[in-house]
Amino acid sequence: MQKRKHTGGMGLYLIGGGIYIGLLILFGFQTWQFVDWLFPNDQLLMKILTVLCFDVMALFWACADLFYRFASRGARALVRWAWAISFLLSLLASIFYLVIESMFRFQVTITQTTVNIGYGVTIFALTLNILFLTFWLYLEWAARHPQQDEYAEIDAAFARGEFLDTSGVKLPPLSRPAQQEHTFTEAQLREAMSKAYDEGASHANTRPLVPAPNQQNGNKDGAKVKE
Protein backbone atom coordinates (compact mmCIF):
# COMPACT_ATOMS: atom_id res chain seq x y z
CA MET A 1 0.00 0.00 0.00
CA GLN A 2 1.20 3.46 -0.81
CA LYS A 3 1.83 5.65 2.17
CA ARG A 4 -0.03 8.91 2.32
CA LYS A 5 2.06 12.02 2.51
CA HIS A 6 0.90 14.96 4.53
CA THR A 7 2.04 18.45 3.78
CA GLY A 8 3.49 20.53 6.55
CA GLY A 9 0.99 22.43 8.65
CA MET A 10 3.36 25.07 9.98
CA GLY A 11 1.37 27.86 8.36
CA LEU A 12 -1.88 26.77 9.97
CA TYR A 13 -0.05 26.24 13.22
CA LEU A 14 1.26 29.80 13.18
CA ILE A 15 -2.18 31.15 12.29
CA GLY A 16 -3.82 29.18 15.10
CA GLY A 17 -1.13 30.28 17.55
CA GLY A 18 -1.60 33.92 16.56
CA ILE A 19 -5.37 33.64 17.00
CA TYR A 20 -4.91 32.07 20.42
CA ILE A 21 -2.52 34.80 21.56
CA GLY A 22 -4.91 37.43 20.21
CA LEU A 23 -7.78 35.87 22.17
CA LEU A 24 -5.68 35.85 25.32
CA ILE A 25 -4.91 39.55 24.85
CA LEU A 26 -8.61 40.20 24.31
CA PHE A 27 -9.47 38.16 27.39
CA GLY A 28 -6.93 40.15 29.39
CA PHE A 29 -8.45 43.42 28.26
CA GLN A 30 -11.96 42.23 29.08
CA THR A 31 -10.81 40.92 32.48
CA TRP A 32 -9.30 44.33 33.26
CA GLN A 33 -12.48 46.10 32.22
CA PHE A 34 -14.54 43.71 34.34
CA VAL A 35 -12.50 44.11 37.54
CA ASP A 36 -12.19 47.87 36.96
CA TRP A 37 -15.99 48.01 36.98
CA LEU A 38 -16.37 45.56 39.87
CA PHE A 39 -13.64 46.61 42.33
CA PRO A 40 -13.35 50.06 43.90
CA ASN A 41 -10.84 52.51 42.46
CA ASP A 42 -8.52 52.20 45.47
CA GLN A 43 -8.10 48.43 44.93
CA LEU A 44 -5.50 48.65 42.18
CA LEU A 45 -3.55 45.69 43.58
CA MET A 46 -6.53 43.35 43.38
CA LYS A 47 -7.16 44.39 39.78
CA ILE A 48 -3.55 43.68 38.79
CA LEU A 49 -3.52 40.34 40.63
CA THR A 50 -6.74 39.28 38.92
CA VAL A 51 -5.37 39.94 35.44
CA LEU A 52 -2.09 38.27 36.41
CA CYS A 53 -3.67 35.09 37.79
CA PHE A 54 -6.31 34.78 35.08
CA ASP A 55 -4.70 35.83 31.78
CA VAL A 56 -0.95 36.21 32.22
CA MET A 57 -0.59 32.86 34.00
CA ALA A 58 -2.84 31.18 31.43
CA LEU A 59 -0.39 32.28 28.71
CA PHE A 60 2.60 31.24 30.83
CA TRP A 61 1.28 27.74 31.57
CA ALA A 62 0.34 27.28 27.91
CA CYS A 63 3.86 28.15 26.78
CA ALA A 64 5.35 25.90 29.46
CA ASP A 65 3.23 22.93 28.38
CA LEU A 66 3.97 23.41 24.68
CA PHE A 67 7.65 24.40 24.62
CA TYR A 68 9.24 23.26 27.90
CA ARG A 69 11.12 19.94 28.01
CA PHE A 70 9.88 18.20 31.14
CA ALA A 71 11.90 15.81 33.28
CA SER A 72 8.98 14.69 35.47
CA ARG A 73 5.58 13.32 34.45
CA GLY A 74 4.03 14.78 37.58
CA ALA A 75 5.28 18.25 36.66
CA ARG A 76 3.77 17.91 33.17
CA ALA A 77 0.37 16.96 34.60
CA LEU A 78 0.60 19.80 37.13
CA VAL A 79 1.29 22.37 34.41
CA ARG A 80 -1.68 21.17 32.38
CA TRP A 81 -4.00 21.46 35.38
CA ALA A 82 -2.70 24.98 36.04
CA TRP A 83 -3.23 25.91 32.39
CA ALA A 84 -6.80 24.58 32.40
CA ILE A 85 -7.79 26.37 35.63
CA SER A 86 -6.21 29.70 34.65
CA PHE A 87 -7.74 29.66 31.18
CA LEU A 88 -11.16 28.74 32.60
CA LEU A 89 -11.05 31.68 35.03
CA SER A 90 -10.01 34.03 32.25
CA LEU A 91 -12.81 32.75 30.04
CA LEU A 92 -15.43 33.18 32.79
CA ALA A 93 -14.28 36.75 33.48
CA SER A 94 -14.60 37.57 29.78
CA ILE A 95 -18.07 36.02 29.61
CA PHE A 96 -19.25 38.00 32.64
CA TYR A 97 -17.89 41.20 31.12
CA LEU A 98 -19.61 40.58 27.76
CA VAL A 99 -22.93 39.76 29.42
CA ILE A 100 -22.87 42.81 31.71
CA GLU A 101 -21.63 45.14 28.95
CA SER A 102 -23.92 43.94 26.16
CA MET A 103 -27.10 42.81 27.89
CA PHE A 104 -27.26 44.97 31.00
CA ARG A 105 -25.26 48.01 29.80
CA PHE A 106 -23.52 47.99 33.19
CA GLN A 107 -26.88 48.70 34.83
CA VAL A 108 -26.21 46.20 37.58
CA THR A 109 -26.17 47.02 41.27
CA ILE A 110 -22.84 46.14 42.89
CA THR A 111 -23.17 45.06 46.49
CA GLN A 112 -20.43 44.53 49.02
CA THR A 113 -21.14 40.79 48.92
CA THR A 114 -20.43 40.73 45.19
CA VAL A 115 -17.17 42.60 45.71
CA ASN A 116 -16.14 40.20 48.49
CA ILE A 117 -16.85 37.22 46.24
CA GLY A 118 -14.61 38.78 43.61
CA TYR A 119 -11.85 39.26 46.20
CA GLY A 120 -12.21 35.63 47.25
CA VAL A 121 -11.94 34.32 43.70
CA THR A 122 -8.83 36.41 43.05
CA ILE A 123 -7.16 35.27 46.27
CA PHE A 124 -8.05 31.65 45.48
CA ALA A 125 -6.58 31.92 41.98
CA LEU A 126 -3.42 33.54 43.35
CA THR A 127 -2.98 30.77 45.92
CA LEU A 128 -3.44 28.04 43.31
CA ASN A 129 -0.92 29.60 40.95
CA ILE A 130 1.65 29.92 43.73
CA LEU A 131 1.17 26.26 44.68
CA PHE A 132 1.34 25.11 41.06
CA LEU A 133 4.48 27.12 40.43
CA THR A 134 6.15 25.88 43.63
CA PHE A 135 5.48 22.18 43.01
CA TRP A 136 6.40 22.47 39.34
CA LEU A 137 9.82 23.91 40.22
CA TYR A 138 10.33 21.36 43.00
CA LEU A 139 9.44 18.34 40.85
CA GLU A 140 11.63 19.48 37.99
CA TRP A 141 14.60 20.19 40.26
CA ALA A 142 14.24 16.85 42.06
CA ALA A 143 14.03 14.97 38.75
CA ARG A 144 17.07 16.71 37.23
CA HIS A 145 19.19 16.71 40.41
CA PRO A 146 18.48 13.45 42.29
CA GLN A 147 20.05 13.21 45.73
CA GLN A 148 20.70 10.28 48.04
CA ASP A 149 20.23 10.86 51.75
CA GLU A 150 22.69 9.38 54.22
CA TYR A 151 20.08 7.32 56.06
CA ALA A 152 18.98 5.82 52.73
CA GLU A 153 22.56 4.74 51.98
CA ILE A 154 22.86 3.13 55.42
CA ASP A 155 19.56 1.28 55.03
CA ALA A 156 20.58 0.04 51.59
CA ALA A 157 23.96 -1.15 52.93
CA PHE A 158 22.30 -3.10 55.74
CA ALA A 159 19.86 -4.62 53.26
CA ARG A 160 22.78 -5.83 51.11
CA GLY A 161 24.62 -7.23 54.13
CA GLU A 162 27.25 -4.47 54.07
CA PHE A 163 28.20 -2.22 56.94
CA LEU A 164 29.87 1.18 57.20
CA ASP A 165 32.34 2.31 59.84
CA THR A 166 32.49 5.82 61.27
CA SER A 167 34.59 7.08 58.33
CA GLY A 168 32.11 5.76 55.77
CA VAL A 169 34.33 2.89 54.55
CA LYS A 170 32.50 -0.31 53.67
CA LEU A 171 33.27 -3.25 55.92
CA PRO A 172 33.17 -6.85 54.68
CA PRO A 173 29.90 -8.63 55.33
CA LEU A 174 29.68 -10.88 58.37
CA SER A 175 30.29 -14.54 57.60
CA ARG A 176 27.40 -16.62 58.70
CA PRO A 177 27.75 -20.41 59.12
CA ALA A 178 25.82 -22.30 56.55
CA GLN A 179 22.96 -24.23 58.00
CA GLN A 180 22.84 -27.80 56.84
CA GLU A 181 19.56 -29.61 56.58
CA HIS A 182 19.34 -33.24 57.75
CA THR A 183 16.85 -35.74 56.49
CA PHE A 184 15.86 -38.70 58.67
CA THR A 185 14.19 -41.89 57.58
CA GLU A 186 11.27 -43.45 59.42
CA ALA A 187 13.49 -46.22 60.85
CA GLN A 188 15.95 -43.66 62.25
CA LEU A 189 13.12 -41.70 63.86
CA ARG A 190 11.72 -44.88 65.49
CA GLU A 191 15.18 -45.84 66.76
CA ALA A 192 15.76 -42.35 68.23
CA MET A 193 12.37 -42.36 69.94
CA SER A 194 12.96 -45.85 71.38
CA LYS A 195 16.38 -44.86 72.66
CA ALA A 196 15.01 -41.73 74.32
CA TYR A 197 12.23 -43.77 75.95
CA ASP A 198 14.69 -46.35 77.30
CA GLU A 199 16.98 -43.66 78.71
CA GLY A 200 14.05 -41.97 80.42
CA ALA A 201 12.82 -45.22 81.96
CA SER A 202 16.30 -46.16 83.18
CA HIS A 203 16.78 -42.75 84.75
CA ALA A 204 13.45 -43.03 86.56
CA ASN A 205 14.31 -46.50 87.97
CA THR A 206 17.76 -45.55 89.28
CA ARG A 207 16.62 -42.32 90.99
CA PRO A 208 16.59 -42.76 94.88
CA LEU A 209 13.40 -42.12 96.75
CA VAL A 210 13.72 -39.42 99.43
CA PRO A 211 11.07 -39.47 102.20
CA ALA A 212 9.32 -36.27 103.03
CA PRO A 213 10.85 -34.38 105.99
CA ASN A 214 7.60 -34.36 107.94
CA GLN A 215 7.33 -38.20 107.82
CA GLN A 216 10.78 -39.20 109.24
CA ASN A 217 10.72 -41.66 112.25
CA GLY A 218 6.96 -41.69 112.19
CA ASN A 219 6.74 -38.12 113.54
CA LYS A 220 4.24 -36.07 111.60
CA ASP A 221 5.77 -32.78 112.80
CA GLY A 222 9.28 -33.72 111.71
CA ALA A 223 10.75 -33.64 115.24
CA LYS A 224 13.29 -36.24 116.37
CA VAL A 225 12.14 -38.91 118.83
CA LYS A 226 14.17 -39.14 122.02
CA GLU A 227 15.48 -42.61 122.85
Backbone bond lengths (Angstrom), bond angles and torsions (degrees), N, CA, C in turn:
res aa  C-N    CA-C-N  psi(-1)  N-CA   C-N-CA  omega(-1)  CA-C   N-CA-C  phi
1 M - - - 1.458 - - 1.529 109.86 -
2 Q 1.293 115.23 141.70 1.445 120.20 -179.29 1.514 110.22 -81.62
3 K 1.309 114.95 130.51 1.464 119.85 -179.49 1.527 110.05 -73.90
4 R 1.308 114.08 140.97 1.458 119.45 177.88 1.524 109.71 -83.15
5 K 1.291 114.33 136.99 1.456 120.15 178.77 1.513 109.18 -104.91
6 H 1.306 114.47 133.03 1.457 120.92 179.69 1.522 108.67 -107.71
7 T 1.290 115.41 134.39 1.462 119.60 176.82 1.512 109.89 -74.63
8 G 1.304 116.23 156.24 1.451 120.25 -179.78 1.512 112.29 -66.10
9 G 1.322 115.90 138.79 1.459 121.28 -179.05 1.508 112.90 -106.07
10 M 1.332 117.26 29.16 1.459 119.99 -178.04 1.516 111.45 -64.56
11 G 1.334 117.03 -35.75 1.463 118.91 179.43 1.510 112.09 -64.38
12 L 1.348 116.26 -46.21 1.465 119.33 177.29 1.519 111.44 -65.51
13 Y 1.319 115.38 -34.65 1.466 118.82 178.19 1.519 110.93 -63.36
14 L 1.320 116.68 -44.27 1.461 120.09 178.91 1.525 111.30 -65.65
15 I 1.336 116.76 -38.30 1.465 119.58 178.48 1.534 110.83 -65.25
16 G 1.344 115.45 -45.09 1.458 119.08 178.46 1.514 112.18 -63.70
17 G 1.350 116.44 -39.96 1.459 119.44 177.47 1.522 112.24 -64.37
18 G 1.337 116.47 -39.64 1.474 119.16 177.56 1.521 112.34 -65.35
19 I 1.359 115.80 -38.90 1.464 118.74 177.91 1.530 110.65 -64.91
20 Y 1.318 115.52 -40.98 1.472 118.83 -179.92 1.521 111.13 -63.93
21 I 1.317 117.16 -44.32 1.468 120.10 178.66 1.528 110.56 -64.12
22 G 1.349 115.89 -39.51 1.460 118.32 176.77 1.517 112.70 -63.10
23 L 1.345 116.82 -38.67 1.468 119.51 177.06 1.523 111.42 -66.40
24 L 1.331 116.52 -37.33 1.465 118.53 177.83 1.529 111.05 -65.09
25 I 1.326 116.48 -39.38 1.470 119.15 176.69 1.524 110.45 -64.23
26 L 1.341 115.68 -41.23 1.462 119.19 177.34 1.526 111.00 -64.48
27 F 1.325 116.87 -42.07 1.458 120.10 177.50 1.525 111.34 -61.70
28 G 1.345 115.92 -39.26 1.463 119.07 178.45 1.520 111.80 -64.26
29 F 1.319 116.35 -41.24 1.459 119.70 177.44 1.526 111.20 -64.11
30 Q 1.318 117.06 -43.82 1.456 120.29 179.61 1.528 111.71 -67.53
31 T 1.345 116.52 -36.02 1.473 118.85 176.11 1.521 110.58 -63.35
32 W 1.336 116.48 -41.56 1.469 119.46 179.21 1.526 110.78 -64.41
33 Q 1.313 116.88 -42.82 1.460 119.77 178.33 1.537 111.07 -63.22
34 F 1.320 116.42 -37.29 1.462 120.26 -179.11 1.524 111.38 -67.48
35 V 1.345 117.64 -48.19 1.466 119.64 -178.34 1.526 110.77 -72.77
36 D 1.344 117.73 -28.29 1.462 119.46 175.97 1.527 111.07 -66.98
37 W 1.327 115.92 -31.62 1.473 119.74 175.39 1.524 111.89 -78.98
38 L 1.342 116.64 -34.25 1.462 120.69 -174.12 1.523 112.32 -82.10
39 F 1.323 118.15 -48.07 1.457 122.07 -174.37 1.521 110.65 -86.31
40 P 1.327 116.92 152.24 1.481 119.54 176.36 1.523 111.40 -63.63
41 N 1.315 115.72 164.17 1.466 120.67 -176.67 1.519 113.17 -68.06
42 D 1.354 117.08 -24.93 1.456 119.47 -178.94 1.532 112.77 -83.96
43 Q 1.328 118.02 -1.45 1.465 121.68 -179.97 1.530 110.89 -100.58
44 L 1.342 115.05 57.43 1.461 119.73 -179.60 1.527 111.40 -67.09
45 L 1.320 117.20 -35.65 1.464 120.35 -179.52 1.529 111.73 -63.05
46 M 1.316 117.38 -42.89 1.461 120.39 179.61 1.522 111.32 -65.31
47 K 1.326 116.99 -35.28 1.466 119.74 177.18 1.530 111.07 -65.38
48 I 1.323 116.74 -44.53 1.464 120.50 179.96 1.525 110.78 -65.61
49 L 1.331 117.49 -42.47 1.457 120.79 179.64 1.527 111.98 -64.15
50 T 1.327 116.34 -35.52 1.462 119.34 179.00 1.523 111.24 -65.10
51 V 1.326 116.64 -47.24 1.469 119.76 178.44 1.531 110.59 -64.46
52 L 1.328 116.49 -37.16 1.466 120.21 179.44 1.523 111.72 -64.49
53 C 1.333 116.67 -48.82 1.470 120.51 -176.06 1.518 112.23 -73.08
54 F 1.323 117.81 -30.17 1.457 119.85 -176.30 1.528 111.72 -86.14
55 D 1.326 117.68 -55.07 1.465 121.90 -168.28 1.530 113.25 -100.11
56 V 1.320 116.52 -46.78 1.469 118.72 -178.20 1.526 110.59 -65.30
57 M 1.333 117.00 -44.74 1.460 119.81 -179.99 1.533 111.79 -69.98
58 A 1.334 117.33 -30.19 1.469 118.60 174.46 1.531 110.84 -62.08
59 L 1.333 117.44 -42.40 1.458 120.93 176.49 1.522 111.36 -66.78
60 F 1.331 117.47 -39.63 1.469 120.82 -179.96 1.525 111.76 -64.09
61 W 1.348 117.15 -47.76 1.461 120.01 -179.43 1.529 111.49 -65.99
62 A 1.331 116.79 -33.79 1.466 119.53 177.16 1.527 110.81 -64.86
63 C 1.313 117.30 -44.72 1.470 120.51 178.17 1.528 111.21 -65.33
64 A 1.331 116.76 -38.40 1.464 119.55 178.62 1.524 111.41 -64.29
65 D 1.332 117.56 -41.45 1.457 120.31 -179.28 1.528 112.13 -69.65
66 L 1.319 117.62 -32.82 1.459 120.57 -175.47 1.527 113.11 -86.64
67 F 1.324 118.18 -36.40 1.461 120.63 -169.61 1.520 114.62 -115.68
68 Y 1.333 118.84 -12.54 1.467 120.07 -177.53 1.526 109.76 -85.96
69 R 1.324 116.30 141.27 1.469 122.47 178.19 1.532 108.46 -93.84
70 F 1.309 115.85 106.13 1.464 120.83 -173.31 1.522 110.88 -82.06
71 A 1.329 114.35 148.99 1.467 121.97 174.06 1.520 112.01 -108.82
72 S 1.326 117.91 -8.08 1.460 122.39 -177.97 1.524 109.23 -133.53
73 R 1.341 116.31 133.56 1.457 120.28 176.49 1.527 111.29 -66.67
74 G 1.324 116.23 -36.66 1.456 119.48 178.63 1.513 112.18 -63.09
75 A 1.329 117.30 -38.56 1.456 120.73 177.92 1.520 111.20 -65.89
76 R 1.340 117.38 -37.04 1.472 120.68 178.52 1.536 110.29 -64.70
77 A 1.328 117.15 -45.06 1.464 120.31 178.17 1.527 111.34 -64.69
78 L 1.327 116.53 -37.07 1.470 120.14 179.20 1.521 111.19 -64.37
79 V 1.325 117.11 -42.37 1.462 121.25 179.72 1.525 110.93 -64.44
80 R 1.314 116.99 -38.43 1.464 119.21 179.16 1.528 111.93 -67.76
81 W 1.317 117.30 -39.05 1.464 119.98 175.07 1.524 111.01 -62.98
82 A 1.341 117.01 -42.23 1.462 120.45 178.84 1.524 110.96 -64.13
83 W 1.325 117.28 -39.69 1.453 121.27 177.89 1.529 110.71 -63.27
84 A 1.317 117.08 -45.14 1.465 120.78 -178.29 1.536 111.29 -63.76
85 I 1.325 117.28 -44.09 1.464 120.15 -177.71 1.528 110.89 -68.28
86 S 1.329 117.36 -44.05 1.469 120.27 -179.55 1.523 111.52 -64.50
87 F 1.327 116.63 -43.70 1.458 119.51 179.53 1.533 111.29 -66.05
88 L 1.332 117.53 -37.04 1.461 120.28 178.38 1.532 111.16 -64.54
89 L 1.330 117.28 -41.57 1.466 120.24 177.57 1.523 111.36 -64.68
90 S 1.324 116.37 -41.49 1.459 119.55 177.61 1.526 111.54 -63.40
91 L 1.329 115.95 -40.91 1.464 119.84 178.89 1.527 111.70 -64.78
92 L 1.334 117.44 -41.81 1.468 120.66 179.30 1.525 111.36 -64.68
93 A 1.337 116.84 -40.20 1.464 119.42 178.10 1.529 111.01 -63.29
94 S 1.325 116.73 -39.54 1.467 119.74 177.76 1.522 111.83 -66.55
95 I 1.329 116.62 -39.15 1.466 120.02 178.63 1.525 110.71 -64.86
96 F 1.324 117.05 -44.59 1.462 119.79 178.30 1.528 111.22 -60.42
97 Y 1.341 116.01 -41.10 1.463 119.05 -179.97 1.524 110.67 -64.63
98 L 1.330 117.79 -44.23 1.468 120.31 -179.20 1.524 111.67 -65.18
99 V 1.310 117.84 -38.56 1.467 120.88 179.00 1.518 110.84 -66.26
100 I 1.344 116.56 -46.85 1.467 120.02 -177.72 1.526 110.65 -68.84
101 E 1.343 117.07 -37.25 1.462 120.39 -177.30 1.526 112.34 -76.34
102 S 1.325 117.30 -37.30 1.463 119.89 -174.73 1.524 112.71 -90.45
103 M 1.313 117.01 -44.36 1.463 121.06 -174.39 1.521 113.26 -86.91
104 F 1.328 115.91 -41.80 1.467 119.21 -174.29 1.523 113.08 -103.73
105 R 1.336 117.42 -7.60 1.472 121.40 179.87 1.533 111.31 53.90
106 F 1.308 115.42 36.44 1.473 122.96 -179.44 1.528 112.46 61.97
107 Q 1.327 117.13 17.97 1.459 120.48 178.11 1.533 109.49 -90.38
108 V 1.301 114.13 60.34 1.468 121.64 -178.65 1.512 107.81 -125.64
109 T 1.314 115.80 132.42 1.460 120.65 179.55 1.522 110.03 -76.61
110 I 1.312 116.03 126.70 1.468 122.00 179.87 1.527 108.11 -98.38
111 T 1.301 115.81 117.15 1.461 121.12 177.18 1.522 109.62 -99.25
112 Q 1.328 114.34 166.76 1.460 118.80 178.42 1.528 111.42 -66.62
113 T 1.327 116.52 -30.81 1.474 119.46 176.68 1.516 111.22 -63.67
114 T 1.337 116.69 -40.96 1.467 120.18 178.12 1.522 111.44 -63.79
115 V 1.333 115.70 -40.65 1.472 119.48 178.42 1.524 110.59 -65.39
116 N 1.329 117.27 -40.64 1.465 120.52 179.62 1.528 111.42 -65.90
117 I 1.312 116.77 -36.23 1.474 119.50 175.84 1.526 110.30 -63.77
118 G 1.328 116.23 -41.08 1.460 119.45 176.51 1.513 112.51 -62.25
119 Y 1.345 116.87 -41.93 1.468 120.23 175.23 1.526 111.11 -59.33
120 G 1.341 115.87 -43.97 1.464 119.68 -178.78 1.521 112.73 -62.91
121 V 1.326 117.06 -41.49 1.463 120.36 178.94 1.524 110.76 -64.58
122 T 1.323 117.10 -40.99 1.467 120.34 179.25 1.520 111.22 -65.18
123 I 1.328 117.10 -44.06 1.462 120.36 179.11 1.525 110.48 -64.53
124 F 1.327 117.21 -39.71 1.463 120.88 177.96 1.529 111.38 -63.42
125 A 1.324 117.18 -43.55 1.462 120.51 178.41 1.526 111.47 -65.16
126 L 1.327 116.97 -38.95 1.464 120.36 177.85 1.523 111.12 -63.95
127 T 1.326 117.07 -42.73 1.461 120.86 179.38 1.519 111.42 -63.54
128 L 1.339 117.00 -43.88 1.462 120.08 179.09 1.527 111.86 -62.28
129 N 1.319 116.80 -42.28 1.466 118.94 -179.43 1.519 111.70 -66.56
130 I 1.318 117.03 -36.58 1.470 119.38 176.85 1.524 110.62 -64.84
131 L 1.343 117.32 -43.16 1.461 120.76 178.95 1.526 111.30 -65.42
132 F 1.327 117.13 -43.80 1.463 120.24 178.27 1.523 111.08 -60.94
133 L 1.311 116.37 -44.62 1.464 120.10 -178.85 1.529 111.29 -65.19
134 T 1.335 116.55 -40.61 1.461 120.57 -179.25 1.519 111.49 -64.48
135 F 1.326 117.27 -49.39 1.468 120.29 -177.84 1.518 111.97 -70.22
136 W 1.330 117.38 -31.81 1.460 119.26 175.36 1.535 111.12 -62.76
137 L 1.328 116.86 -47.71 1.461 120.09 178.48 1.522 111.68 -63.87
138 Y 1.328 117.20 -39.46 1.464 120.32 -179.07 1.531 111.45 -66.36
139 L 1.329 117.15 -45.90 1.460 120.07 -179.03 1.526 111.90 -64.58
140 E 1.316 116.33 -39.95 1.458 119.21 179.47 1.529 111.30 -68.04
141 W 1.313 117.06 -40.96 1.472 119.77 179.13 1.524 111.04 -66.53
142 A 1.337 117.03 -41.64 1.464 120.23 179.66 1.521 111.73 -66.45
143 A 1.336 117.31 -34.40 1.462 120.01 179.44 1.525 111.92 -74.00
144 R 1.316 117.83 -35.14 1.466 120.72 -178.01 1.523 112.40 -87.14
145 H 1.326 118.37 -21.59 1.470 121.67 -179.68 1.533 108.76 -129.92
146 P 1.334 117.86 72.14 1.473 118.91 -179.83 1.524 110.78 -67.13
147 Q 1.298 116.37 144.28 1.456 121.97 179.74 1.524 109.28 -129.88
148 Q 1.339 114.54 149.41 1.457 121.02 179.53 1.520 108.43 -114.39
149 D 1.311 116.67 119.34 1.454 120.59 179.62 1.527 110.43 -74.52
150 E 1.326 115.29 156.73 1.457 120.08 -177.26 1.523 111.65 -65.96
151 Y 1.335 117.24 -40.64 1.459 118.81 -178.96 1.520 111.12 -66.74
152 A 1.345 117.25 -29.42 1.462 119.86 176.84 1.526 111.02 -69.56
153 E 1.345 117.34 -37.33 1.455 120.16 176.77 1.524 111.13 -65.43
154 I 1.331 116.92 -40.13 1.466 120.32 179.63 1.520 110.78 -65.72
155 D 1.328 116.72 -43.94 1.470 120.36 178.85 1.526 110.92 -62.59
156 A 1.322 116.98 -40.69 1.459 119.80 179.24 1.529 111.46 -66.73
157 A 1.353 116.84 -37.11 1.467 119.94 178.55 1.523 111.15 -65.63
158 F 1.333 117.19 -42.15 1.459 120.21 177.79 1.523 110.86 -65.31
159 A 1.318 116.84 -36.51 1.465 119.50 179.15 1.530 111.47 -66.47
160 R 1.331 117.51 -32.31 1.468 121.25 178.13 1.514 112.96 -84.69
161 G 1.327 118.12 -3.84 1.458 121.15 -177.47 1.503 113.09 85.97
162 E 1.335 118.12 13.24 1.458 122.30 179.13 1.523 109.31 -104.30
163 F 1.314 115.03 155.62 1.455 120.44 -178.07 1.517 108.69 -134.47
164 L 1.329 115.85 151.60 1.457 122.60 -179.28 1.514 109.64 -115.84
165 D 1.356 116.08 138.54 1.459 118.57 174.54 1.516 109.75 -85.83
166 T 1.316 116.82 -172.31 1.466 120.15 -175.81 1.522 112.54 -66.45
167 S 1.331 118.64 -24.83 1.463 121.35 179.70 1.512 112.57 -89.02
168 G 1.344 117.92 -0.85 1.451 121.31 178.45 1.509 114.33 88.58
169 V 1.360 118.25 7.72 1.457 121.91 179.69 1.524 108.48 -83.45
170 K 1.323 116.07 138.18 1.453 120.37 -179.62 1.519 110.34 -72.78
171 L 1.288 117.13 133.44 1.451 123.66 175.53 1.520 108.82 -97.05
172 P 1.354 116.32 153.43 1.478 117.92 178.57 1.514 110.28 -66.53
173 P 1.302 117.86 148.87 1.465 119.95 179.87 1.508 111.60 -66.61
174 L 1.306 117.18 150.14 1.453 122.62 179.71 1.524 109.30 -67.80
175 S 1.338 114.31 135.88 1.467 119.16 178.61 1.515 108.80 -83.84
176 R 1.266 115.95 123.62 1.449 121.51 -179.97 1.530 108.98 -107.48
177 P 1.329 118.54 133.82 1.468 119.94 178.57 1.516 110.76 -63.88
178 A 1.299 113.72 137.17 1.455 118.43 179.92 1.519 110.13 -73.47
179 Q 1.274 115.86 132.11 1.450 121.21 179.65 1.521 109.21 -87.92
180 Q 1.333 114.14 124.70 1.440 120.09 -179.16 1.524 109.57 -97.87
181 E 1.273 116.00 137.08 1.449 121.62 179.27 1.532 109.60 -96.30
182 H 1.342 115.96 134.67 1.453 122.35 -179.69 1.517 108.81 -110.80
183 T 1.297 114.93 140.52 1.449 121.39 178.50 1.526 108.78 -116.92
184 F 1.309 117.08 126.71 1.457 122.98 -178.96 1.521 109.09 -109.87
185 T 1.324 113.65 143.64 1.460 119.76 174.14 1.517 109.77 -85.51
186 E 1.325 115.98 170.33 1.468 120.48 -178.98 1.529 111.01 -66.18
187 A 1.343 117.28 -36.62 1.470 120.19 179.85 1.524 110.89 -65.96
188 Q 1.357 116.53 -39.43 1.461 119.59 178.53 1.524 111.46 -66.19
189 L 1.332 117.02 -38.55 1.453 119.89 178.09 1.525 111.12 -65.37
190 R 1.360 118.08 -40.98 1.462 120.53 178.14 1.516 111.39 -64.80
191 E 1.334 116.54 -40.42 1.469 120.68 178.86 1.523 111.59 -64.04
192 A 1.372 116.77 -41.92 1.462 119.89 179.74 1.529 111.60 -66.47
193 M 1.337 116.18 -39.16 1.466 119.30 178.43 1.522 111.49 -67.80
194 S 1.338 118.15 -38.46 1.461 121.37 178.04 1.510 111.65 -66.40
195 K 1.326 116.06 -39.24 1.465 120.22 179.16 1.525 110.71 -66.52
196 A 1.327 116.76 -42.31 1.465 119.62 178.50 1.526 110.94 -64.47
197 Y 1.322 117.30 -37.31 1.470 120.51 178.65 1.521 110.99 -66.44
198 D 1.330 117.66 -42.74 1.459 121.04 179.22 1.522 111.45 -64.15
199 E 1.335 117.15 -41.80 1.462 119.90 179.14 1.522 111.42 -64.64
200 G 1.332 116.02 -38.88 1.459 118.39 177.90 1.514 112.38 -66.50
201 A 1.328 117.65 -40.89 1.469 120.28 179.02 1.509 111.17 -66.68
202 S 1.326 117.98 -40.89 1.470 121.11 179.25 1.514 111.12 -64.42
203 H 1.334 116.84 -39.54 1.459 119.46 179.33 1.534 111.37 -67.25
204 A 1.311 117.34 -33.76 1.460 120.24 179.18 1.512 111.94 -71.76
205 N 1.378 118.24 -32.38 1.459 120.76 -179.36 1.507 112.48 -77.12
206 T 1.307 119.01 -32.33 1.471 122.30 -177.94 1.506 112.77 -86.35
207 R 1.314 120.67 -6.13 1.470 122.25 -177.26 1.529 109.51 -77.14
208 P 1.365 121.58 125.00 1.487 123.18 -178.67 1.523 110.58 -69.71
209 L 1.332 112.88 146.41 1.451 119.94 177.18 1.510 109.64 -88.79
210 V 1.295 118.82 127.60 1.469 123.94 -179.37 1.515 107.72 -109.72
211 P 1.359 118.18 121.00 1.470 119.40 179.97 1.511 110.54 -68.46
212 A 1.290 114.56 155.04 1.459 119.82 178.55 1.506 110.26 -67.30
213 P 1.336 119.91 146.17 1.471 120.87 -176.90 1.522 113.08 -64.75
214 N 1.324 118.53 -27.19 1.456 118.56 -177.88 1.517 113.58 -85.67
215 Q 1.399 117.54 3.55 1.452 120.55 178.69 1.524 112.54 -117.26
216 Q 1.336 121.07 11.70 1.456 124.31 178.60 1.535 109.94 -71.38
217 N 1.390 116.23 136.11 1.469 124.41 175.50 1.508 111.79 58.96
218 G 1.327 116.33 24.27 1.455 118.74 176.65 1.494 114.91 72.32
219 N 1.368 118.88 10.24 1.449 122.57 178.98 1.511 108.75 -97.25
220 K 1.309 117.48 119.38 1.447 120.87 -176.53 1.516 111.27 -70.31
221 D 1.334 118.37 -26.78 1.468 120.19 -179.50 1.502 112.94 -87.08
222 G 1.320 118.54 -4.89 1.463 120.44 178.33 1.487 113.28 84.46
223 A 1.320 121.17 8.67 1.463 122.91 -179.35 1.499 109.33 -87.34
224 K 1.341 117.40 149.43 1.460 122.81 178.58 1.530 110.80 -73.29
225 V 1.311 116.28 144.27 1.468 121.79 178.59 1.516 108.88 -92.14
226 K 1.320 115.27 128.06 1.476 119.91 178.73 1.510 109.85 -75.05
227 E 1.360 116.23 137.19 1.443 121.29 178.39 1.535 109.31 -84.93
